[in-house]
Amino acid sequence: MPFIELFLLAAIWGASFLFLRIAVPEFGPLPLIALRVGIASLVLLPVLRTAAARAQFRHKLWPLLVVGVTNSALPFTLFAVGALHLGAGFEAILNATTPLWAAVLGATLFGAPIGRAQIVGLGVGLFGVVVLVGDQPGLSQGAAPWAVAAVLLAPVSYGFAVHYARRHLAGVDPALTAFGSQLTATVLLALPAAFTWPAHAVQGDIWAAVVALGVLCTGLAYVVYFRLVAQVGAAYAASVTFLIPVFGMLWGALFLQEAVTSAMLAGCAIILAGTALASGQWKRLVGLRA
């Protein structure tokens, strides 16, 4: 059932912030993300089983590289850097601003129309970020403002990738786009990861988190996501954005004993309201016809 799959996808992607928090102190951001996208590439490799898919991959290599940078390598690394200082739930909430930045970048860089509701949604969403960031107990001790800024750049990058892929990868099998972006991200991160690889041995439970991050939260999550797109459409599948922060906070509280403060809940609610307005999903969420 699509409804169940949507919640499953939100739970999986919400868990990615948990696994980042567990693994990044041991591996460091670049090695961890290189492993994440590399493992995901192996999970998605079967999409190249046909000659047509391989030909399409070669033909679209450059746009796949751009999407690999902006939708995987850069934002994943920024979230990993932020995970050294910010809680899993905190990052999951900031990730929910992606549709806000997609609306802004669509209007400024790609000529997409932006209406009054989107402008209002942007303002509401940014106010929610202010409320969230003002919640000092939600930050780890010694967290610097640049950590929050780095994490906010990740959804900006996602927002760019959405429009770029729509323009330059239209007609490409979405599963091939997922594979190509993960593979190109792997190639780009391999050398920096090798130079920053941890000198100490990493324990088995940390490796388990890395495998879960690559297999479950990246490779298999894409399979579920594109299955939803095929079954019920992109708009319905994109509504997973509204559920991810819930699971991000839940997993962080259950497994990392992270506090869920009233300011976090308020900031989350405000951000999601702004996101709903900016993405045109408000009527869907309140049960009205679009």
DOVO-905510 format. One record per residue: residue number from 1; x, y, z of N, C-alpha, C in turn. Coordinates in steps of 0.2 Angstrom, whole numbers, plus 2048, in hexadecimal, padded with zeros to 3 digits. Layout:
# residues N
[site NUM [X Y Z] [X Y Z] [X Y Z]]
...
END
This chain:
# residues 290
[site 1 [804 7FA 800] [800 800 800] [804 806 800]]
[site 2 [803 80B 7FC] [807 811 7FB] [808 815 802]]
[site 3 [802 815 806] [802 819 80C] [808 815 811]]
[site 4 [808 80F 811] [80D 80B 815] [814 80C 813]]
[site 5 [815 80C 80C] [81B 80D 809] [81E 814 80B]]
[site 6 [819 819 80B] [81B 820 80C] [81E 821 813]]
[site 7 [81A 81E 818] [81D 81E 81F] [823 81A 820]]
[site 8 [824 814 81C] [82A 810 81C] [830 814 81A]]
[site 9 [82F 818 814] [834 81C 811] [836 822 816]]
[site 10 [831 825 819] [833 82A 81E] [837 828 824]]
[site 11 [835 822 826] [838 81E 82C] [840 81D 82A]]
[site 12 [841 81B 824] [847 819 821] [84C 81F 821]]
[site 13 [849 824 81D] [84D 82A 81C] [84E 82E 823]]
[site 14 [849 82E 827] [84A 831 82E] [850 82D 832]]
[site 15 [850 827 831] [856 823 834] [85D 825 831]]
[site 16 [85D 828 82B] [863 829 828] [867 82E 82D]]
[site 17 [863 833 830] [867 838 835] [869 834 83B]]
[site 18 [866 82F 83D] [868 82B 843] [86F 828 841]]
[site 19 [86F 824 83B] [875 821 839] [87B 825 838]]
[site 20 [879 82B 836] [87F 830 835] [882 832 83C]]
[site 21 [87D 833 840] [880 835 847] [884 830 84A]]
[site 22 [882 82A 849] [886 824 84C] [88D 823 848]]
[site 23 [88D 824 842] [893 822 83E] [898 827 83C]]
[site 24 [896 82E 83C] [89A 833 83A] [8A0 835 83F]]
[site 25 [89F 834 845] [8A4 835 84A] [8AA 830 849]]
[site 26 [8A9 82A 846] [8AE 825 845] [8B1 826 83E]]
[site 27 [8AD 827 839] [8B0 827 832] [8B2 82E 830]]
[site 28 [8AE 833 832] [8AF 83A 82F] [8AA 83A 82A]]
[site 29 [8A9 840 828] [8A4 842 823] [8A5 83F 81C]]
[site 30 [8AB 840 819] [8AC 83E 812] [8AD 836 811]]
[site 31 [8B0 833 816] [8B0 82B 815] [8A9 828 816]]
[site 32 [8A6 82B 81B] [89F 828 81C] [89A 829 816]]
[site 33 [89A 82F 813] [896 830 80D] [898 82C 807]]
[site 34 [89F 82C 806] [8A1 828 801] [89F 820 801]]
[site 35 [89F 81E 807] [89C 817 809] [895 817 807]]
[site 36 [891 81C 80A] [88A 81C 809] [888 81C 801]]
[site 37 [88B 820 7FD] [889 820 7F6] [88C 81A 7F2]]
[site 38 [892 818 7F5] [895 812 7F1] [890 80C 7F2]]
[site 39 [88E 80B 7F9] [88A 805 7FA] [883 806 7F6]]
[site 40 [880 80C 7F6] [87A 80D 7F3] [87B 80B 7EB]]
[site 41 [881 80D 7E8] [882 80C 7E1] [882 804 7E0]]
[site 42 [885 800 7E4] [884 7F9 7E3] [87D 7F6 7E4]]
[site 43 [879 7F9 7E9] [872 7F7 7E9] [86E 7F8 7E3]]
[site 44 [870 7FE 7E0] [86C 800 7DA] [86F 7FE 7D3]]
[site 45 [875 7FB 7D4] [878 7F9 7CD] [874 7F5 7C8]]
[site 46 [86F 7F1 7CB] [86B 7ED 7C6] [867 7F1 7C1]]
[site 47 [867 7F8 7C2] [863 7FC 7BD] [867 7FC 7B6]]
[site 48 [86D 7FA 7B6] [871 7FA 7B0] [871 7F3 7AC]]
[site 49 [86C 7EF 7AE] [86C 7E8 7AB] [86B 7E8 7A4]]
[site 50 [867 7EE 7A1] [866 7EE 79A] [86A 7F2 796]]
[site 51 [86B 7F1 790] [86F 7F5 78C] [86C 7FC 78B]]
[site 52 [866 7FD 78B] [863 803 78A] [864 808 790]]
[site 53 [864 805 796] [866 808 79C] [86D 80B 79C]]
[site 54 [872 806 79A] [879 808 79A] [87A 80E 795]]
[site 55 [876 80D 78F] [877 813 78A] [875 819 78D]]
[site 56 [86F 819 790] [86C 81F 793] [871 822 799]]
[site 57 [874 81E 79C] [879 820 7A2] [87F 824 79E]]
[site 58 [881 821 799] [887 824 796] [885 82B 793]]
[site 59 [87F 82B 790] [87D 831 78D] [87B 837 792]]
[site 60 [879 835 798] [877 83A 79D] [87D 83B 7A2]]
[site 61 [883 839 7A1] [888 838 7A6] [889 83F 7A9]]
[site 62 [889 845 7A5] [88B 84B 7A8] [885 84E 7AD]]
[site 63 [87F 84E 7AB] [879 850 7B0] [879 84B 7B6]]
[site 64 [87A 844 7B5] [87A 840 7BA] [880 842 7BF]]
[site 65 [885 844 7BD] [88B 847 7C1] [889 84D 7C5]]
[site 66 [885 851 7C2] [883 857 7C5] [87E 856 7CB]]
[site 67 [879 851 7C9] [875 84F 7CE] [878 84B 7D4]]
[site 68 [87D 847 7D2] [881 843 7D7] [884 848 7DC]]
[site 69 [887 84E 7DA] [88A 853 7DE] [884 856 7E2]]
[site 70 [87F 859 7DF] [87A 85D 7E3] [875 859 7E6]]
[site 71 [874 853 7E5] [86E 84F 7E8] [871 849 7ED]]
[site 72 [878 848 7EC] [87B 843 7F0] [881 845 7F4]]
[site 73 [887 846 7F0] [88D 847 7F3] [88D 84D 7F7]]
[site 74 [88B 853 7F5] [88B 859 7F9] [886 859 7FF]]
[site 75 [880 858 7FE] [87B 858 804] [87D 853 809]]
[site 76 [87E 84D 806] [880 847 80B] [886 849 810]]
[site 77 [88B 84C 80C] [891 84E 810] [88F 854 815]]
[site 78 [88B 858 813] [889 85E 818] [885 85B 81E]]
[site 79 [881 857 81C] [87D 854 822] [882 850 827]]
[site 80 [887 84C 824] [88C 849 828] [890 84E 82C]]
[site 81 [892 853 829] [895 858 82D] [891 85B 833]]
[site 82 [88B 85C 831] [886 85F 836] [885 85A 83C]]
[site 83 [885 853 83A] [884 84E 83F] [889 84E 844]]
[site 84 [88F 851 843] [894 851 848] [892 856 84E]]
[site 85 [88D 85A 84D] [88B 85F 851] [883 860 853]]
[site 86 [87F 85D 84E] [878 85E 84F] [875 857 850]]
[site 87 [86F 857 853] [86B 851 854] [868 84F 84E]]
[site 88 [866 848 84E] [863 845 848] [85C 848 847]]
[site 89 [858 849 84C] [852 84D 84B] [852 854 848]]
[site 90 [857 857 84B] [859 85E 849] [85A 85F 842]]
[site 91 [85F 85A 83F] [860 85A 838] [85A 858 834]]
[site 92 [857 853 836] [851 851 832] [84C 857 831]]
[site 93 [84B 85B 836] [847 861 836] [849 866 830]]
[site 94 [850 867 831] [853 86C 82C] [852 869 825]]
[site 95 [853 862 824] [852 85F 81E] [84B 861 81A]]
[site 96 [846 862 81F] [83F 863 81C] [83E 86A 819]]
[site 97 [844 86E 819] [843 874 815] [845 873 80E]]
[site 98 [846 86D 80C] [848 86C 805] [843 86F 800]]
[site 99 [83C 86E 800] [838 871 7FC] [838 879 7FC]]
[site 100 [839 87C 801] [83A 883 802] [83F 886 7FD]]
[site 101 [845 883 7FD] [84B 885 7F9] [84A 883 7F2]]
[site 102 [846 87D 7F1] [844 87B 7EA] [840 881 7E7]]
[site 103 [83B 883 7EB] [837 889 7E8] [83B 88F 7E6]]
[site 104 [840 891 7EB] [844 897 7EA] [848 896 7E4]]
[site 105 [84C 890 7E3] [850 88F 7DE] [84D 88E 7D7]]
[site 106 [847 88B 7D8] [843 88A 7D1] [841 891 7CE]]
[site 107 [83F 896 7D3] [83E 89C 7D0] [844 8A1 7CE]]
[site 108 [849 8A0 7D2] [84F 8A4 7D0] [854 8A2 7CB]]
[site 109 [854 89B 7CA] [859 898 7C6] [856 895 7C0]]
[site 110 [850 892 7C1] [84D 88E 7BC] [846 891 7B9]]
[site 111 [845 897 7BA] [83F 89A 7B8] [838 897 7B9]]
[site 112 [838 893 7BF] [832 890 7C1] [82D 896 7C4]]
[site 113 [827 895 7C3] [823 89A 7C6] [822 89A 7CE]]
[site 114 [822 89F 7D1] [821 89F 7D9] [81B 8A3 7DB]]
[site 115 [816 8A0 7DE] [810 8A4 7E0] [811 8A7 7E7]]
[site 116 [80B 8AA 7E9] [80B 8AE 7EF] [80C 8A8 7F5]]
[site 117 [808 8A3 7F4] [808 89E 7F9] [80F 89B 7FB]]
[site 118 [813 89A 7F5] [81A 898 7F6] [81E 89D 7FA]]
[site 119 [81D 8A3 7F8] [821 8A9 7FB] [820 8A9 803]]
[site 120 [819 8A8 804] [817 8A8 80B] [81A 8A2 80F]]
[site 121 [81A 89C 80B] [81C 896 80E] [824 896 80F]]
[site 122 [828 89A 80B] [82F 89B 80C] [830 89F 813]]
[site 123 [82C 8A4 813] [82D 8A8 819] [82B 8A4 820]]
[site 124 [826 8A0 81F] [824 89C 825] [829 897 827]]
[site 125 [82C 894 821] [831 88F 822] [837 891 825]]
[site 126 [839 897 823] [83F 89A 826] [83E 89C 82D]]
[site 127 [838 89F 82F] [837 8A0 836] [837 89A 83A]]
[site 128 [835 894 837] [836 88E 83B] [83D 88C 83C]]
[site 129 [841 88E 837] [848 88C 838] [84B 890 83E]]
[site 130 [849 897 83E] [84B 89B 843] [849 898 84A]]
[site 131 [843 896 84B] [840 893 851] [844 88D 853]]
[site 132 [846 889 84E] [849 883 84F] [851 884 851]]
[site 133 [854 888 84E] [85B 88A 84F] [85C 88E 856]]
[site 134 [857 891 858] [857 895 85E] [856 890 864]]
[site 135 [855 88A 863] [854 885 868] [85B 882 86A]]
[site 136 [85E 885 86E] [865 883 870] [866 87C 873]]
[site 137 [861 87A 877] [862 873 879] [861 86E 874]]
[site 138 [85F 870 86E] [85F 86B 868] [865 86A 865]]
[site 139 [86A 86E 867] [871 86E 864] [876 86B 869]]
[site 140 [87A 867 866] [87F 864 86A] [884 869 86D]]
[site 141 [887 868 873] [88B 86C 876] [891 86E 871]]
[site 142 [892 875 870] [898 877 86C] [896 878 865]]
[site 143 [890 876 863] [88E 877 85C] [88F 87E 85A]]
[site 144 [892 87F 854] [893 885 851] [88D 887 84C]]
[site 145 [88C 88D 84B] [887 88F 846] [888 88D 83F]]
[site 146 [88F 88C 83D] [890 889 837] [88E 882 836]]
[site 147 [88D 87E 83B] [88A 878 83A] [883 878 838]]
[site 148 [87F 87D 83B] [878 87E 838] [878 880 831]]
[site 149 [87C 885 830] [87D 888 829] [87E 882 824]]
[site 150 [883 87E 826] [885 878 821] [87F 874 820]]
[site 151 [87B 872 825] [876 86E 824] [870 871 820]]
[site 152 [86F 877 821] [86A 87B 81D] [86C 87B 815]]
[site 153 [873 87B 814] [875 87B 80D] [873 874 809]]
[site 154 [872 86F 80D] [871 869 80A] [86A 869 807]]
[site 155 [864 86B 80A] [85E 86B 807] [85E 871 801]]
[site 156 [862 876 801] [863 87A 7FC] [866 876 7F6]]
[site 157 [86B 872 7F7] [86D 86E 7F2] [868 869 7EF]]
[site 158 [864 866 7F3] [85F 862 7F1] [85A 866 7EC]]
[site 159 [858 86C 7EF] [854 870 7EB] [856 871 7E4]]
[site 160 [85D 873 7E3] [860 874 7DC] [85F 86D 7D8]]
[site 161 [861 868 7DB] [861 861 7D8] [85A 85F 7D5]]
[site 162 [855 861 7D9] [84E 85F 7D6] [84D 863 7D0]]
[site 163 [84E 869 7CF] [84D 86D 7C9] [852 86B 7C3]]
[site 164 [858 86A 7C5] [85D 868 7C0] [85B 861 7BD]]
[site 165 [859 85C 7C1] [858 856 7BF] [851 856 7BB]]
[site 166 [84D 85A 7BD] [846 85B 7B9] [848 85D 7B2]]
[site 167 [84D 862 7B1] [84E 865 7AB] [853 860 7A7]]
[site 168 [858 85D 7AA] [85D 85A 7A6] [85C 852 7A6]]
[site 169 [858 850 7AA] [857 848 7AA] [850 846 7A9]]
[site 170 [84C 84A 7A6] [845 848 7A4] [845 843 79F]]
[site 171 [841 83E 7A1] [841 838 79D] [846 832 79F]]
[site 172 [84A 834 7A3] [84F 82F 7A5] [84C 82A 7AB]]
[site 173 [84D 824 7AB] [84A 81F 7B0] [84C 822 7B7]]
[site 174 [848 823 7BB] [84A 826 7C2] [84E 822 7C5]]
[site 175 [84E 81B 7C5] [852 816 7C8] [859 817 7C5]]
[site 176 [85A 819 7BF] [860 81A 7BC] [863 820 7BE]]
[site 177 [85F 825 7BF] [861 82C 7C2] [864 82B 7C9]]
[site 178 [861 827 7CD] [863 825 7D4] [86A 822 7D4]]
[site 179 [86A 81D 7CF] [871 819 7CF] [876 81E 7CD]]
[site 180 [875 821 7C7] [87A 826 7C4] [87C 82B 7C9]]
[site 181 [878 82E 7CD] [87A 833 7D2] [87E 830 7D8]]
[site 182 [87C 82A 7DA] [880 827 7DF] [887 825 7DD]]
[site 183 [887 822 7D6] [88E 820 7D4] [892 826 7D3]]
[site 184 [890 82B 7D0] [894 831 7CF] [896 834 7D5]]
[site 185 [892 834 7DA] [894 837 7E1] [899 832 7E4]]
[site 186 [899 82C 7E3] [89E 827 7E5] [8A5 829 7E2]]
[site 187 [8A5 82A 7DC] [8AB 82B 7D8] [8AE 832 7DB]]
[site 188 [8AA 837 7DC] [8AC 83D 7DE] [8AF 83D 7E5]]
[site 189 [8AC 839 7E9] [8AE 839 7F0] [8B4 834 7F2]]
[site 190 [8B5 82F 7ED] [8BA 82A 7EF] [8C1 82C 7F1]]
[site 191 [8C4 831 7ED] [8CA 833 7EF] [8CA 837 7F5]]
[site 192 [8C6 83C 7F6] [8C6 840 7FD] [8C5 83B 803]]
[site 193 [8C1 836 802] [8BF 832 807] [8C5 82D 809]]
[site 194 [8C9 82C 803] [8CF 828 805] [8D4 82C 809]]
[site 195 [8D5 832 807] [8DA 836 80B] [8D8 838 812]]
[site 196 [8D1 837 813] [8CF 839 81A] [8CC 832 81E]]
[site 197 [8CE 82D 81B] [8CC 826 81E] [8CE 826 825]]
[site 198 [8CA 823 82A] [8CC 823 831] [8D2 81E 832]]
[site 199 [8D7 820 836] [8DD 81C 837] [8DB 817 83C]]
[site 200 [8D6 817 840] [8D5 812 845] [8D0 80D 842]]
[site 201 [8CF 807 846] [8CB 802 844] [8C4 804 846]]
[site 202 [8BF 803 841] [8B8 805 843] [8B4 7FF 845]]
[site 203 [8B0 7FF 84B] [8AD 7FA 84D] [8A7 7F7 849]]
[site 204 [8A5 7F1 84A] [8A0 7EE 846] [899 7F1 846]]
[site 205 [897 7F4 84C] [891 7F7 84C] [890 7FD 848]]
[site 206 [896 801 848] [896 807 844] [896 805 83C]]
[site 207 [899 800 83A] [899 7FD 834] [892 7FB 832]]
[site 208 [88E 7F8 837] [887 7F7 836] [883 7FD 834]]
[site 209 [884 802 838] [881 809 836] [882 80B 82F]]
[site 210 [889 80A 82D] [88B 80D 826] [887 808 821]]
[site 211 [887 802 822] [883 7FE 81D] [87C 7FF 81D]]
[site 212 [879 801 823] [872 803 823] [871 809 81F]]
[site 213 [875 80E 820] [875 814 81D] [875 813 815]]
[site 214 [87A 80F 813] [87A 80E 80C] [875 80A 808]]
[site 215 [874 804 80C] [86F 7FF 809] [868 802 80A]]
[site 216 [866 803 810] [85F 804 812] [85D 80C 810]]
[site 217 [861 810 813] [85F 817 813] [860 81B 80C]]
[site 218 [864 817 808] [866 81A 801] [864 816 7FC]]
[site 219 [867 810 7FB] [865 80C 7F5] [85E 809 7F5]]
[site 220 [85C 806 7FB] [855 803 7FB] [850 809 7FC]]
[site 221 [851 80E 7FF] [84D 814 800] [84B 817 7F9]]
[site 222 [850 817 7F4] [84F 81A 7EE] [84A 815 7EA]]
[site 223 [84B 80E 7EB] [846 80A 7E8] [83F 80B 7EA]]
[site 224 [83E 80C 7F1] [837 80D 7F3] [834 813 7F1]]
[site 225 [839 819 7F1] [837 81F 7EE] [834 81F 7E7]]
[site 226 [838 81C 7E3] [836 81C 7DC] [830 817 7DB]]
[site 227 [82F 812 7DF] [829 80E 7DE] [823 812 7E0]]
[site 228 [824 816 7E5] [81E 81B 7E7] [81D 820 7E1]]
[site 229 [822 823 7DE] [821 827 7D9] [81D 824 7D3]]
[site 230 [81F 81E 7D1] [81C 81A 7CC] [815 818 7CE]]
[site 231 [813 817 7D4] [80D 815 7D6] [808 81A 7D7]]
[site 232 [80A 81F 7DA] [805 825 7DC] [807 82C 7DA]]
[site 233 [80D 82C 7D7] [80F 833 7D5] [814 836 7D9]]
[site 234 [818 83B 7D6] [81D 83F 7D9] [81B 843 7DF]]
[site 235 [815 846 7DE] [812 84B 7E3] [811 847 7EA]]
[site 236 [80E 841 7E9] [80C 83D 7EF] [813 83B 7F3]]
[site 237 [818 838 7EE] [81E 836 7F1] [822 83B 7F5]]
[site 238 [821 841 7F2] [825 847 7F5] [822 849 7FC]]
[site 239 [81C 847 7FD] [81A 848 804] [81D 845 80A]]
[site 240 [822 840 808] [826 83D 80D] [82A 842 811]]
[site 241 [82B 848 80E] [82F 84E 811] [82C 84F 818]]
[site 242 [825 84F 818] [822 851 81E] [822 84C 824]]
[site 243 [824 846 822] [824 841 827] [82B 83F 82A]]
[site 244 [830 841 826] [837 83F 828] [839 843 82E]]
[site 245 [838 849 830] [83A 84C 836] [837 848 83C]]
[site 246 [831 846 83B] [82E 842 841] [832 83C 843]]
[site 247 [834 838 83D] [838 832 83F] [83F 834 841]]
[site 248 [842 839 83E] [848 83C 840] [849 83D 847]]
[site 249 [844 841 84A] [844 842 851] [842 83C 855]]
[site 250 [83E 837 853] [83C 831 856] [842 82D 857]]
[site 251 [846 82B 852] [84C 827 852] [851 82A 856]]
[site 252 [852 831 856] [857 834 85A] [856 833 861]]
[site 253 [84F 834 863] [84D 834 86A] [84E 82D 86D]]
[site 254 [84C 828 869] [84C 821 86B] [853 81E 86B]]
[site 255 [857 81F 867] [85D 81C 866] [863 820 868]]
[site 256 [863 827 868] [868 82B 86A] [866 82F 870]]
[site 257 [860 82E 873] [85E 832 879] [85E 83A 878]]
[site 258 [85D 83C 871] [85D 843 870] [856 846 873]]
[site 259 [857 84C 875] [851 84F 878] [84D 852 872]]
[site 260 [846 851 873] [842 854 86E] [83E 85A 872]]
[site 261 [840 860 871] [83E 866 874] [838 869 871]]
[site 262 [834 86D 875] [82E 870 872] [830 875 86D]]
[site 263 [836 878 86D] [838 87D 868] [83A 879 861]]
[site 264 [83C 873 862] [83D 86E 85C] [837 86C 859]]
[site 265 [832 86B 85D] [82B 869 85A] [828 86F 857]]
[site 266 [829 875 85A] [826 87B 857] [829 87D 851]]
[site 267 [830 87C 851] [833 87E 84B] [832 879 845]]
[site 268 [831 873 847] [82F 86D 842] [828 86F 83F]]
[site 269 [824 870 843] [81D 872 841] [81D 878 83C]]
[site 270 [820 87D 83E] [820 883 83A] [824 882 833]]
[site 271 [829 87E 833] [82D 87D 82D] [829 879 828]]
[site 272 [825 874 82B] [821 86F 827] [81B 873 824]]
[site 273 [818 878 828] [813 87C 825] [815 880 820]]
[site 274 [81B 883 820] [81E 887 81B] [820 883 815]]
[site 275 [822 87D 816] [824 879 811] [81E 877 80D]]
[site 276 [818 875 811] [812 873 80D] [810 879 809]]
[site 277 [810 87F 80B] [80E 885 807] [812 886 801]]
[site 278 [819 885 802] [81E 886 7FD] [81D 881 7F7]]
[site 279 [81C 87B 7F9] [81C 875 7F4] [815 874 7F2]]
[site 280 [810 878 7F4] [809 877 7F1] [805 871 7F4]]
[site 281 [808 86F 7FA] [805 869 7FD] [800 86A 803]]
[site 282 [7FF 871 804] [7FB 872 80A] [7F4 870 809]]
[site 283 [7F1 870 804] [7EA 86E 803] [7E9 866 803]]
[site 284 [7EF 863 801] [7EF 85C 802] [7EF 85A 809]]
[site 285 [7F3 85D 80D] [7F4 85C 814] [7EE 85D 818]]
[site 286 [7EA 862 816] [7E4 864 81A] [7DE 860 818]]
[site 287 [7DF 85C 812] [7D9 858 810] [7D5 85C 80B]]
[site 288 [7D7 861 808] [7D3 864 803] [7D5 862 7FC]]
[site 289 [7D1 864 7F7] [7D3 862 7F0] [7D8 868 7EE]]
[site 290 [7DD 866 7EA] [7E2 86B 7E7] [7DF 86E 7E2]]
END
